């Protein structure tokens, strides 16, 4: 009779499968997630907890550790999740897959803005995007805050301050 493994990675699929899963998730988030670190972290929480890679409490613990170190929280969370899921290789895969698509997209957007940003049609488009980004960030902060504040007292205290 074998004892259940204490390391969550050992009960998971093989290392190659875990790395492919990490790459798929963080490539998708790197390509589609926008709204800043708060929105990214909320989307990561939804995905990682739903896939049972981490419990909600484990995710919040990692978020607390992430907030203690300087740097971009969403990138650090991607790297933490990758490390938890597949060790050092997972750390590298999750980090690269999360950072690279966003860096390429930002580069393309910057080039497009420099090239076409002064055209009247482009100004209207850029003006219309701002409310959508604000709504995404507010929604992400709301969901993340609801998960982090566990008791009614903490929620009420947050509302009063």
Phi and psi in radians as a Rosetta constraint file:
Dihedral C 1 N 2 CA 2 C 2 CIRCULARHARMONIC -1.790 0.35
Dihedral N 2 CA 2 C 2 N 3 CIRCULARHARMONIC 2.617 0.35
Dihedral C 2 N 3 CA 3 C 3 CIRCULARHARMONIC -1.559 0.35
Dihedral N 3 CA 3 C 3 N 4 CIRCULARHARMONIC 2.605 0.35
Dihedral C 3 N 4 CA 4 C 4 CIRCULARHARMONIC -1.134 0.35
Dihedral N 4 CA 4 C 4 N 5 CIRCULARHARMONIC 2.502 0.35
Dihedral C 4 N 5 CA 5 C 5 CIRCULARHARMONIC -1.220 0.35
Dihedral N 5 CA 5 C 5 N 6 CIRCULARHARMONIC 2.533 0.35
Dihedral C 5 N 6 CA 6 C 6 CIRCULARHARMONIC -1.523 0.35
Dihedral N 6 CA 6 C 6 N 7 CIRCULARHARMONIC -0.399 0.35
Dihedral C 6 N 7 CA 7 C 7 CIRCULARHARMONIC -1.550 0.35
Dihedral N 7 CA 7 C 7 N 8 CIRCULARHARMONIC 2.136 0.35
Dihedral C 7 N 8 CA 8 C 8 CIRCULARHARMONIC -1.074 0.35
Dihedral N 8 CA 8 C 8 N 9 CIRCULARHARMONIC -0.445 0.35
Dihedral C 8 N 9 CA 9 C 9 CIRCULARHARMONIC -1.191 0.35
Dihedral N 9 CA 9 C 9 N 10 CIRCULARHARMONIC -0.536 0.35
Dihedral C 9 N 10 CA 10 C 10 CIRCULARHARMONIC -1.275 0.35
Dihedral N 10 CA 10 C 10 N 11 CIRCULARHARMONIC -0.415 0.35
Dihedral C 10 N 11 CA 11 C 11 CIRCULARHARMONIC -1.503 0.35
Dihedral N 11 CA 11 C 11 N 12 CIRCULARHARMONIC -0.155 0.35
Dihedral C 11 N 12 CA 12 C 12 CIRCULARHARMONIC -1.477 0.35
Dihedral N 12 CA 12 C 12 N 13 CIRCULARHARMONIC 3.061 0.35
Dihedral C 12 N 13 CA 13 C 13 CIRCULARHARMONIC -1.059 0.35
Dihedral N 13 CA 13 C 13 N 14 CIRCULARHARMONIC 3.064 0.35
Dihedral C 13 N 14 CA 14 C 14 CIRCULARHARMONIC -1.030 0.35
Dihedral N 14 CA 14 C 14 N 15 CIRCULARHARMONIC 2.874 0.35
Dihedral C 14 N 15 CA 15 C 15 CIRCULARHARMONIC -1.044 0.35
Dihedral N 15 CA 15 C 15 N 16 CIRCULARHARMONIC -0.750 0.35
Dihedral C 15 N 16 CA 16 C 16 CIRCULARHARMONIC -1.068 0.35
Dihedral N 16 CA 16 C 16 N 17 CIRCULARHARMONIC -0.718 0.35
Dihedral C 16 N 17 CA 17 C 17 CIRCULARHARMONIC -1.138 0.35
Dihedral N 17 CA 17 C 17 N 18 CIRCULARHARMONIC -0.754 0.35
Dihedral C 17 N 18 CA 18 C 18 CIRCULARHARMONIC -1.084 0.35
Dihedral N 18 CA 18 C 18 N 19 CIRCULARHARMONIC -0.709 0.35
Dihedral C 18 N 19 CA 19 C 19 CIRCULARHARMONIC -1.162 0.35
Dihedral N 19 CA 19 C 19 N 20 CIRCULARHARMONIC -0.698 0.35
Dihedral C 19 N 20 CA 20 C 20 CIRCULARHARMONIC -1.122 0.35
Dihedral N 20 CA 20 C 20 N 21 CIRCULARHARMONIC -0.722 0.35
Dihedral C 20 N 21 CA 21 C 21 CIRCULARHARMONIC -1.092 0.35
Dihedral N 21 CA 21 C 21 N 22 CIRCULARHARMONIC -0.769 0.35
Dihedral C 21 N 22 CA 22 C 22 CIRCULARHARMONIC -1.066 0.35
Dihedral N 22 CA 22 C 22 N 23 CIRCULARHARMONIC -0.812 0.35
Dihedral C 22 N 23 CA 23 C 23 CIRCULARHARMONIC -1.049 0.35
Dihedral N 23 CA 23 C 23 N 24 CIRCULARHARMONIC -0.791 0.35
Dihedral C 23 N 24 CA 24 C 24 CIRCULARHARMONIC -1.076 0.35
Dihedral N 24 CA 24 C 24 N 25 CIRCULARHARMONIC -0.823 0.35
Dihedral C 24 N 25 CA 25 C 25 CIRCULARHARMONIC -1.112 0.35
Dihedral N 25 CA 25 C 25 N 26 CIRCULARHARMONIC -0.873 0.35
Dihedral C 25 N 26 CA 26 C 26 CIRCULARHARMONIC -1.351 0.35
Dihedral N 26 CA 26 C 26 N 27 CIRCULARHARMONIC -0.427 0.35
Dihedral C 26 N 27 CA 27 C 27 CIRCULARHARMONIC -1.143 0.35
Dihedral N 27 CA 27 C 27 N 28 CIRCULARHARMONIC -0.783 0.35
Dihedral C 27 N 28 CA 28 C 28 CIRCULARHARMONIC -1.098 0.35
Dihedral N 28 CA 28 C 28 N 29 CIRCULARHARMONIC -0.796 0.35
Dihedral C 28 N 29 CA 29 C 29 CIRCULARHARMONIC -1.143 0.35
Dihedral N 29 CA 29 C 29 N 30 CIRCULARHARMONIC -0.692 0.35
Dihedral C 29 N 30 CA 30 C 30 CIRCULARHARMONIC -1.103 0.35
Dihedral N 30 CA 30 C 30 N 31 CIRCULARHARMONIC -0.547 0.35
Dihedral C 30 N 31 CA 31 C 31 CIRCULARHARMONIC -1.480 0.35
Dihedral N 31 CA 31 C 31 N 32 CIRCULARHARMONIC -0.627 0.35
Dihedral C 31 N 32 CA 32 C 32 CIRCULARHARMONIC -1.909 0.35
Dihedral N 32 CA 32 C 32 N 33 CIRCULARHARMONIC -0.381 0.35
Dihedral C 32 N 33 CA 33 C 33 CIRCULARHARMONIC -1.407 0.35
Dihedral N 33 CA 33 C 33 N 34 CIRCULARHARMONIC 2.209 0.35
Dihedral C 33 N 34 CA 34 C 34 CIRCULARHARMONIC -2.476 0.35
Dihedral N 34 CA 34 C 34 N 35 CIRCULARHARMONIC 2.834 0.35
Dihedral C 34 N 35 CA 35 C 35 CIRCULARHARMONIC 2.105 0.35
Dihedral N 35 CA 35 C 35 N 36 CIRCULARHARMONIC 0.031 0.35
Dihedral C 35 N 36 CA 36 C 36 CIRCULARHARMONIC 1.670 0.35
Dihedral N 36 CA 36 C 36 N 37 CIRCULARHARMONIC 3.082 0.35
Dihedral C 36 N 37 CA 37 C 37 CIRCULARHARMONIC -1.004 0.35
Dihedral N 37 CA 37 C 37 N 38 CIRCULARHARMONIC -0.676 0.35
Dihedral C 37 N 38 CA 38 C 38 CIRCULARHARMONIC -1.078 0.35
Dihedral N 38 CA 38 C 38 N 39 CIRCULARHARMONIC -0.757 0.35
Dihedral C 38 N 39 CA 39 C 39 CIRCULARHARMONIC -1.169 0.35
Dihedral N 39 CA 39 C 39 N 40 CIRCULARHARMONIC -0.725 0.35
Dihedral C 39 N 40 CA 40 C 40 CIRCULARHARMONIC -1.056 0.35
Dihedral N 40 CA 40 C 40 N 41 CIRCULARHARMONIC -0.810 0.35
Dihedral C 40 N 41 CA 41 C 41 CIRCULARHARMONIC -1.105 0.35
Dihedral N 41 CA 41 C 41 N 42 CIRCULARHARMONIC -0.710 0.35
Dihedral C 41 N 42 CA 42 C 42 CIRCULARHARMONIC -1.114 0.35
Dihedral N 42 CA 42 C 42 N 43 CIRCULARHARMONIC -0.715 0.35
Dihedral C 42 N 43 CA 43 C 43 CIRCULARHARMONIC -1.159 0.35
Dihedral N 43 CA 43 C 43 N 44 CIRCULARHARMONIC -0.704 0.35
Dihedral C 43 N 44 CA 44 C 44 CIRCULARHARMONIC -1.067 0.35
Dihedral N 44 CA 44 C 44 N 45 CIRCULARHARMONIC -0.761 0.35
Dihedral C 44 N 45 CA 45 C 45 CIRCULARHARMONIC -1.026 0.35
Dihedral N 45 CA 45 C 45 N 46 CIRCULARHARMONIC -0.825 0.35
Dihedral C 45 N 46 CA 46 C 46 CIRCULARHARMONIC -0.984 0.35
Dihedral N 46 CA 46 C 46 N 47 CIRCULARHARMONIC -0.834 0.35
Dihedral C 46 N 47 CA 47 C 47 CIRCULARHARMONIC -1.216 0.35
Dihedral N 47 CA 47 C 47 N 48 CIRCULARHARMONIC -0.852 0.35
Dihedral C 47 N 48 CA 48 C 48 CIRCULARHARMONIC -1.199 0.35
Dihedral N 48 CA 48 C 48 N 49 CIRCULARHARMONIC -0.710 0.35
Dihedral C 48 N 49 CA 49 C 49 CIRCULARHARMONIC -1.247 0.35
Dihedral N 49 CA 49 C 49 N 50 CIRCULARHARMONIC -0.698 0.35
Dihedral C 49 N 50 CA 50 C 50 CIRCULARHARMONIC -1.100 0.35
Dihedral N 50 CA 50 C 50 N 51 CIRCULARHARMONIC -0.597 0.35
Dihedral C 50 N 51 CA 51 C 51 CIRCULARHARMONIC -1.450 0.35
Dihedral N 51 CA 51 C 51 N 52 CIRCULARHARMONIC -0.024 0.35
Dihedral C 51 N 52 CA 52 C 52 CIRCULARHARMONIC 1.083 0.35
Dihedral N 52 CA 52 C 52 N 53 CIRCULARHARMONIC 0.512 0.35
Dihedral C 52 N 53 CA 53 C 53 CIRCULARHARMONIC -1.329 0.35
Dihedral N 53 CA 53 C 53 N 54 CIRCULARHARMONIC -0.600 0.35
Dihedral C 53 N 54 CA 54 C 54 CIRCULARHARMONIC -2.498 0.35
Dihedral N 54 CA 54 C 54 N 55 CIRCULARHARMONIC 2.658 0.35
Dihedral C 54 N 55 CA 55 C 55 CIRCULARHARMONIC -1.362 0.35
Dihedral N 55 CA 55 C 55 N 56 CIRCULARHARMONIC 2.877 0.35
Dihedral C 55 N 56 CA 56 C 56 CIRCULARHARMONIC -1.025 0.35
Dihedral N 56 CA 56 C 56 N 57 CIRCULARHARMONIC -0.700 0.35
Dihedral C 56 N 57 CA 57 C 57 CIRCULARHARMONIC -1.155 0.35
Dihedral N 57 CA 57 C 57 N 58 CIRCULARHARMONIC -0.726 0.35
Dihedral C 57 N 58 CA 58 C 58 CIRCULARHARMONIC -1.075 0.35
Dihedral N 58 CA 58 C 58 N 59 CIRCULARHARMONIC -0.710 0.35
Dihedral C 58 N 59 CA 59 C 59 CIRCULARHARMONIC -1.100 0.35
Dihedral N 59 CA 59 C 59 N 60 CIRCULARHARMONIC -0.795 0.35
Dihedral C 59 N 60 CA 60 C 60 CIRCULARHARMONIC -1.125 0.35
Dihedral N 60 CA 60 C 60 N 61 CIRCULARHARMONIC -0.618 0.35
Dihedral C 60 N 61 CA 61 C 61 CIRCULARHARMONIC -1.100 0.35
Dihedral N 61 CA 61 C 61 N 62 CIRCULARHARMONIC -0.768 0.35
Dihedral C 61 N 62 CA 62 C 62 CIRCULARHARMONIC -1.114 0.35
Dihedral N 62 CA 62 C 62 N 63 CIRCULARHARMONIC -0.657 0.35
Dihedral C 62 N 63 CA 63 C 63 CIRCULARHARMONIC -1.105 0.35
Dihedral N 63 CA 63 C 63 N 64 CIRCULARHARMONIC -0.705 0.35
Dihedral C 63 N 64 CA 64 C 64 CIRCULARHARMONIC -1.079 0.35
Dihedral N 64 CA 64 C 64 N 65 CIRCULARHARMONIC -0.751 0.35
Dihedral C 64 N 65 CA 65 C 65 CIRCULARHARMONIC -1.135 0.35
Dihedral N 65 CA 65 C 65 N 66 CIRCULARHARMONIC -0.678 0.35
Dihedral C 65 N 66 CA 66 C 66 CIRCULARHARMONIC -1.090 0.35
Dihedral N 66 CA 66 C 66 N 67 CIRCULARHARMONIC -0.661 0.35
Dihedral C 66 N 67 CA 67 C 67 CIRCULARHARMONIC -1.215 0.35
Dihedral N 67 CA 67 C 67 N 68 CIRCULARHARMONIC -0.296 0.35
Dihedral C 67 N 68 CA 68 C 68 CIRCULARHARMONIC -1.426 0.35
Dihedral N 68 CA 68 C 68 N 69 CIRCULARHARMONIC -0.373 0.35
Dihedral C 68 N 69 CA 69 C 69 CIRCULARHARMONIC -1.859 0.35
Dihedral N 69 CA 69 C 69 N 70 CIRCULARHARMONIC 2.561 0.35
Dihedral C 69 N 70 CA 70 C 70 CIRCULARHARMONIC -1.266 0.35
Dihedral N 70 CA 70 C 70 N 71 CIRCULARHARMONIC 2.691 0.35
Dihedral C 70 N 71 CA 71 C 71 CIRCULARHARMONIC 2.152 0.35
Dihedral N 71 CA 71 C 71 N 72 CIRCULARHARMONIC 3.128 0.35
Dihedral C 71 N 72 CA 72 C 72 CIRCULARHARMONIC -1.283 0.35
Dihedral N 72 CA 72 C 72 N 73 CIRCULARHARMONIC 2.032 0.35
Dihedral C 72 N 73 CA 73 C 73 CIRCULARHARMONIC -1.029 0.35
Dihedral N 73 CA 73 C 73 N 74 CIRCULARHARMONIC -0.717 0.35
Dihedral C 73 N 74 CA 74 C 74 CIRCULARHARMONIC -1.166 0.35
Dihedral N 74 CA 74 C 74 N 75 CIRCULARHARMONIC -0.674 0.35
Dihedral C 74 N 75 CA 75 C 75 CIRCULARHARMONIC -1.166 0.35
Dihedral N 75 CA 75 C 75 N 76 CIRCULARHARMONIC -0.745 0.35
Dihedral C 75 N 76 CA 76 C 76 CIRCULARHARMONIC -1.089 0.35
Dihedral N 76 CA 76 C 76 N 77 CIRCULARHARMONIC -0.678 0.35
Dihedral C 76 N 77 CA 77 C 77 CIRCULARHARMONIC -1.143 0.35
Dihedral N 77 CA 77 C 77 N 78 CIRCULARHARMONIC -0.725 0.35
Dihedral C 77 N 78 CA 78 C 78 CIRCULARHARMONIC -1.024 0.35
Dihedral N 78 CA 78 C 78 N 79 CIRCULARHARMONIC -0.762 0.35
Dihedral C 78 N 79 CA 79 C 79 CIRCULARHARMONIC -1.171 0.35
Dihedral N 79 CA 79 C 79 N 80 CIRCULARHARMONIC -0.732 0.35
Dihedral C 79 N 80 CA 80 C 80 CIRCULARHARMONIC -1.062 0.35
Dihedral N 80 CA 80 C 80 N 81 CIRCULARHARMONIC -0.811 0.35
Dihedral C 80 N 81 CA 81 C 81 CIRCULARHARMONIC -1.091 0.35
Dihedral N 81 CA 81 C 81 N 82 CIRCULARHARMONIC -0.765 0.35
Dihedral C 81 N 82 CA 82 C 82 CIRCULARHARMONIC -1.040 0.35
Dihedral N 82 CA 82 C 82 N 83 CIRCULARHARMONIC -0.740 0.35
Dihedral C 82 N 83 CA 83 C 83 CIRCULARHARMONIC -1.140 0.35
Dihedral N 83 CA 83 C 83 N 84 CIRCULARHARMONIC -0.766 0.35
Dihedral C 83 N 84 CA 84 C 84 CIRCULARHARMONIC -1.091 0.35
Dihedral N 84 CA 84 C 84 N 85 CIRCULARHARMONIC -0.636 0.35
Dihedral C 84 N 85 CA 85 C 85 CIRCULARHARMONIC -1.400 0.35
Dihedral N 85 CA 85 C 85 N 86 CIRCULARHARMONIC -0.660 0.35
Dihedral C 85 N 86 CA 86 C 86 CIRCULARHARMONIC -2.563 0.35
Dihedral N 86 CA 86 C 86 N 87 CIRCULARHARMONIC 0.477 0.35
Dihedral C 86 N 87 CA 87 C 87 CIRCULARHARMONIC 1.210 0.35
Dihedral N 87 CA 87 C 87 N 88 CIRCULARHARMONIC -2.694 0.35
Dihedral C 87 N 88 CA 88 C 88 CIRCULARHARMONIC -1.062 0.35
Dihedral N 88 CA 88 C 88 N 89 CIRCULARHARMONIC -0.721 0.35
Dihedral C 88 N 89 CA 89 C 89 CIRCULARHARMONIC -1.085 0.35
Dihedral N 89 CA 89 C 89 N 90 CIRCULARHARMONIC -0.679 0.35
Dihedral C 89 N 90 CA 90 C 90 CIRCULARHARMONIC -1.136 0.35
Dihedral N 90 CA 90 C 90 N 91 CIRCULARHARMONIC -0.645 0.35
Dihedral C 90 N 91 CA 91 C 91 CIRCULARHARMONIC -1.024 0.35
Dihedral N 91 CA 91 C 91 N 92 CIRCULARHARMONIC -0.843 0.35
Dihedral C 91 N 92 CA 92 C 92 CIRCULARHARMONIC -1.167 0.35
Dihedral N 92 CA 92 C 92 N 93 CIRCULARHARMONIC -0.833 0.35
Dihedral C 92 N 93 CA 93 C 93 CIRCULARHARMONIC -1.073 0.35
Dihedral N 93 CA 93 C 93 N 94 CIRCULARHARMONIC -0.855 0.35
Dihedral C 93 N 94 CA 94 C 94 CIRCULARHARMONIC -1.103 0.35
Dihedral N 94 CA 94 C 94 N 95 CIRCULARHARMONIC -0.754 0.35
Dihedral C 94 N 95 CA 95 C 95 CIRCULARHARMONIC -1.108 0.35
Dihedral N 95 CA 95 C 95 N 96 CIRCULARHARMONIC -0.867 0.35
Dihedral C 95 N 96 CA 96 C 96 CIRCULARHARMONIC -1.128 0.35
Dihedral N 96 CA 96 C 96 N 97 CIRCULARHARMONIC -0.776 0.35
Dihedral C 96 N 97 CA 97 C 97 CIRCULARHARMONIC -1.178 0.35
Dihedral N 97 CA 97 C 97 N 98 CIRCULARHARMONIC -0.471 0.35
Dihedral C 97 N 98 CA 98 C 98 CIRCULARHARMONIC -1.456 0.35
Dihedral N 98 CA 98 C 98 N 99 CIRCULARHARMONIC -0.697 0.35
Dihedral C 98 N 99 CA 99 C 99 CIRCULARHARMONIC -1.398 0.35
Dihedral N 99 CA 99 C 99 N 100 CIRCULARHARMONIC -0.802 0.35
Dihedral C 99 N 100 CA 100 C 100 CIRCULARHARMONIC -1.042 0.35
Dihedral N 100 CA 100 C 100 N 101 CIRCULARHARMONIC -0.859 0.35
Dihedral C 100 N 101 CA 101 C 101 CIRCULARHARMONIC -1.061 0.35
Dihedral N 101 CA 101 C 101 N 102 CIRCULARHARMONIC -0.716 0.35
Dihedral C 101 N 102 CA 102 C 102 CIRCULARHARMONIC -1.138 0.35
Dihedral N 102 CA 102 C 102 N 103 CIRCULARHARMONIC -0.714 0.35
Dihedral C 102 N 103 CA 103 C 103 CIRCULARHARMONIC -1.110 0.35
Dihedral N 103 CA 103 C 103 N 104 CIRCULARHARMONIC -0.738 0.35
Dihedral C 103 N 104 CA 104 C 104 CIRCULARHARMONIC -1.151 0.35
Dihedral N 104 CA 104 C 104 N 105 CIRCULARHARMONIC -0.781 0.35
Dihedral C 104 N 105 CA 105 C 105 CIRCULARHARMONIC -1.095 0.35
Dihedral N 105 CA 105 C 105 N 106 CIRCULARHARMONIC -0.752 0.35
Dihedral C 105 N 106 CA 106 C 106 CIRCULARHARMONIC -1.112 0.35
Dihedral N 106 CA 106 C 106 N 107 CIRCULARHARMONIC -0.701 0.35
Dihedral C 106 N 107 CA 107 C 107 CIRCULARHARMONIC -1.052 0.35
Dihedral N 107 CA 107 C 107 N 108 CIRCULARHARMONIC -0.773 0.35
Dihedral C 107 N 108 CA 108 C 108 CIRCULARHARMONIC -1.143 0.35
Dihedral N 108 CA 108 C 108 N 109 CIRCULARHARMONIC -0.726 0.35
Dihedral C 108 N 109 CA 109 C 109 CIRCULARHARMONIC -1.137 0.35
Dihedral N 109 CA 109 C 109 N 110 CIRCULARHARMONIC -0.728 0.35
Dihedral C 109 N 110 CA 110 C 110 CIRCULARHARMONIC -1.082 0.35
Dihedral N 110 CA 110 C 110 N 111 CIRCULARHARMONIC -0.775 0.35
Dihedral C 110 N 111 CA 111 C 111 CIRCULARHARMONIC -1.075 0.35
Dihedral N 111 CA 111 C 111 N 112 CIRCULARHARMONIC -0.781 0.35
Dihedral C 111 N 112 CA 112 C 112 CIRCULARHARMONIC -1.102 0.35
Dihedral N 112 CA 112 C 112 N 113 CIRCULARHARMONIC -0.715 0.35
Dihedral C 112 N 113 CA 113 C 113 CIRCULARHARMONIC -1.130 0.35
Dihedral N 113 CA 113 C 113 N 114 CIRCULARHARMONIC -0.772 0.35
Dihedral C 113 N 114 CA 114 C 114 CIRCULARHARMONIC -1.103 0.35
Dihedral N 114 CA 114 C 114 N 115 CIRCULARHARMONIC -0.698 0.35
Dihedral C 114 N 115 CA 115 C 115 CIRCULARHARMONIC -1.330 0.35
Dihedral N 115 CA 115 C 115 N 116 CIRCULARHARMONIC -0.720 0.35
Dihedral C 115 N 116 CA 116 C 116 CIRCULARHARMONIC -2.137 0.35
Dihedral N 116 CA 116 C 116 N 117 CIRCULARHARMONIC 0.009 0.35
Dihedral C 116 N 117 CA 117 C 117 CIRCULARHARMONIC -1.089 0.35
Dihedral N 117 CA 117 C 117 N 118 CIRCULARHARMONIC -0.417 0.35
Dihedral C 117 N 118 CA 118 C 118 CIRCULARHARMONIC -1.557 0.35
Dihedral N 118 CA 118 C 118 N 119 CIRCULARHARMONIC -0.086 0.35
Dihedral C 118 N 119 CA 119 C 119 CIRCULARHARMONIC -1.241 0.35
Dihedral N 119 CA 119 C 119 N 120 CIRCULARHARMONIC 2.492 0.35
Dihedral C 119 N 120 CA 120 C 120 CIRCULARHARMONIC -1.000 0.35
Dihedral N 120 CA 120 C 120 N 121 CIRCULARHARMONIC -0.686 0.35
Dihedral C 120 N 121 CA 121 C 121 CIRCULARHARMONIC -1.153 0.35
Dihedral N 121 CA 121 C 121 N 122 CIRCULARHARMONIC -0.651 0.35
Dihedral C 121 N 122 CA 122 C 122 CIRCULARHARMONIC -1.183 0.35
Dihedral N 122 CA 122 C 122 N 123 CIRCULARHARMONIC -0.665 0.35
Dihedral C 122 N 123 CA 123 C 123 CIRCULARHARMONIC -1.090 0.35
Dihedral N 123 CA 123 C 123 N 124 CIRCULARHARMONIC -0.727 0.35
Dihedral C 123 N 124 CA 124 C 124 CIRCULARHARMONIC -1.119 0.35
Dihedral N 124 CA 124 C 124 N 125 CIRCULARHARMONIC -0.705 0.35
Dihedral C 124 N 125 CA 125 C 125 CIRCULARHARMONIC -1.115 0.35
Dihedral N 125 CA 125 C 125 N 126 CIRCULARHARMONIC -0.814 0.35
Dihedral C 125 N 126 CA 126 C 126 CIRCULARHARMONIC -1.107 0.35
Dihedral N 126 CA 126 C 126 N 127 CIRCULARHARMONIC -0.652 0.35
Dihedral C 126 N 127 CA 127 C 127 CIRCULARHARMONIC -1.138 0.35
Dihedral N 127 CA 127 C 127 N 128 CIRCULARHARMONIC -0.627 0.35
Dihedral C 127 N 128 CA 128 C 128 CIRCULARHARMONIC -1.313 0.35
Dihedral N 128 CA 128 C 128 N 129 CIRCULARHARMONIC -0.397 0.35
Dihedral C 128 N 129 CA 129 C 129 CIRCULARHARMONIC -1.296 0.35
Dihedral N 129 CA 129 C 129 N 130 CIRCULARHARMONIC -0.548 0.35
Dihedral C 129 N 130 CA 130 C 130 CIRCULARHARMONIC -0.946 0.35
Dihedral N 130 CA 130 C 130 N 131 CIRCULARHARMONIC -0.857 0.35
Dihedral C 130 N 131 CA 131 C 131 CIRCULARHARMONIC -1.074 0.35
Dihedral N 131 CA 131 C 131 N 132 CIRCULARHARMONIC -0.615 0.35
Dihedral C 131 N 132 CA 132 C 132 CIRCULARHARMONIC -1.144 0.35
Dihedral N 132 CA 132 C 132 N 133 CIRCULARHARMONIC -0.733 0.35
Dihedral C 132 N 133 CA 133 C 133 CIRCULARHARMONIC -1.122 0.35
Dihedral N 133 CA 133 C 133 N 134 CIRCULARHARMONIC -0.755 0.35
Dihedral C 133 N 134 CA 134 C 134 CIRCULARHARMONIC -1.078 0.35
Dihedral N 134 CA 134 C 134 N 135 CIRCULARHARMONIC -0.752 0.35
Dihedral C 134 N 135 CA 135 C 135 CIRCULARHARMONIC -1.096 0.35
Dihedral N 135 CA 135 C 135 N 136 CIRCULARHARMONIC -0.698 0.35
Dihedral C 135 N 136 CA 136 C 136 CIRCULARHARMONIC -1.128 0.35
Dihedral N 136 CA 136 C 136 N 137 CIRCULARHARMONIC -0.765 0.35
Dihedral C 136 N 137 CA 137 C 137 CIRCULARHARMONIC -1.128 0.35
Dihedral N 137 CA 137 C 137 N 138 CIRCULARHARMONIC -0.782 0.35
Dihedral C 137 N 138 CA 138 C 138 CIRCULARHARMONIC -1.080 0.35
Dihedral N 138 CA 138 C 138 N 139 CIRCULARHARMONIC -0.766 0.35
Dihedral C 138 N 139 CA 139 C 139 CIRCULARHARMONIC -1.090 0.35
Dihedral N 139 CA 139 C 139 N 140 CIRCULARHARMONIC -0.757 0.35
Dihedral C 139 N 140 CA 140 C 140 CIRCULARHARMONIC -1.115 0.35
Dihedral N 140 CA 140 C 140 N 141 CIRCULARHARMONIC -0.759 0.35
Dihedral C 140 N 141 CA 141 C 141 CIRCULARHARMONIC -1.118 0.35
Dihedral N 141 CA 141 C 141 N 142 CIRCULARHARMONIC -0.687 0.35
Dihedral C 141 N 142 CA 142 C 142 CIRCULARHARMONIC -1.074 0.35
Dihedral N 142 CA 142 C 142 N 143 CIRCULARHARMONIC -0.853 0.35
Dihedral C 142 N 143 CA 143 C 143 CIRCULARHARMONIC -1.115 0.35
Dihedral N 143 CA 143 C 143 N 144 CIRCULARHARMONIC -0.759 0.35
Dihedral C 143 N 144 CA 144 C 144 CIRCULARHARMONIC -1.147 0.35
Dihedral N 144 CA 144 C 144 N 145 CIRCULARHARMONIC -0.711 0.35
Dihedral C 144 N 145 CA 145 C 145 CIRCULARHARMONIC -1.123 0.35
Dihedral N 145 CA 145 C 145 N 146 CIRCULARHARMONIC -0.680 0.35
Dihedral C 145 N 146 CA 146 C 146 CIRCULARHARMONIC -1.100 0.35
Dihedral N 146 CA 146 C 146 N 147 CIRCULARHARMONIC -0.643 0.35
Dihedral C 146 N 147 CA 147 C 147 CIRCULARHARMONIC -1.295 0.35
Dihedral N 147 CA 147 C 147 N 148 CIRCULARHARMONIC -0.575 0.35
Dihedral C 147 N 148 CA 148 C 148 CIRCULARHARMONIC -1.404 0.35
Dihedral N 148 CA 148 C 148 N 149 CIRCULARHARMONIC -0.605 0.35
Dihedral C 148 N 149 CA 149 C 149 CIRCULARHARMONIC -1.580 0.35
Dihedral N 149 CA 149 C 149 N 150 CIRCULARHARMONIC 1.840 0.35
Dihedral C 149 N 150 CA 150 C 150 CIRCULARHARMONIC -1.511 0.35
Dihedral N 150 CA 150 C 150 N 151 CIRCULARHARMONIC -0.521 0.35
Dihedral C 150 N 151 CA 151 C 151 CIRCULARHARMONIC -1.913 0.35
Dihedral N 151 CA 151 C 151 N 152 CIRCULARHARMONIC 2.792 0.35
Dihedral C 151 N 152 CA 152 C 152 CIRCULARHARMONIC -1.101 0.35
Dihedral N 152 CA 152 C 152 N 153 CIRCULARHARMONIC -0.626 0.35
Dihedral C 152 N 153 CA 153 C 153 CIRCULARHARMONIC -1.060 0.35
Dihedral N 153 CA 153 C 153 N 154 CIRCULARHARMONIC -0.807 0.35
Dihedral C 153 N 154 CA 154 C 154 CIRCULARHARMONIC -1.152 0.35
Dihedral N 154 CA 154 C 154 N 155 CIRCULARHARMONIC -0.653 0.35
Dihedral C 154 N 155 CA 155 C 155 CIRCULARHARMONIC -1.187 0.35
Dihedral N 155 CA 155 C 155 N 156 CIRCULARHARMONIC -0.747 0.35
Dihedral C 155 N 156 CA 156 C 156 CIRCULARHARMONIC -1.141 0.35
Dihedral N 156 CA 156 C 156 N 157 CIRCULARHARMONIC -0.706 0.35
Dihedral C 156 N 157 CA 157 C 157 CIRCULARHARMONIC -1.114 0.35
Dihedral N 157 CA 157 C 157 N 158 CIRCULARHARMONIC -0.676 0.35
Dihedral C 157 N 158 CA 158 C 158 CIRCULARHARMONIC -1.122 0.35
Dihedral N 158 CA 158 C 158 N 159 CIRCULARHARMONIC -0.677 0.35
Dihedral C 158 N 159 CA 159 C 159 CIRCULARHARMONIC -1.193 0.35
Dihedral N 159 CA 159 C 159 N 160 CIRCULARHARMONIC -0.607 0.35
Dihedral C 159 N 160 CA 160 C 160 CIRCULARHARMONIC -1.307 0.35
Dihedral N 160 CA 160 C 160 N 161 CIRCULARHARMONIC -0.481 0.35
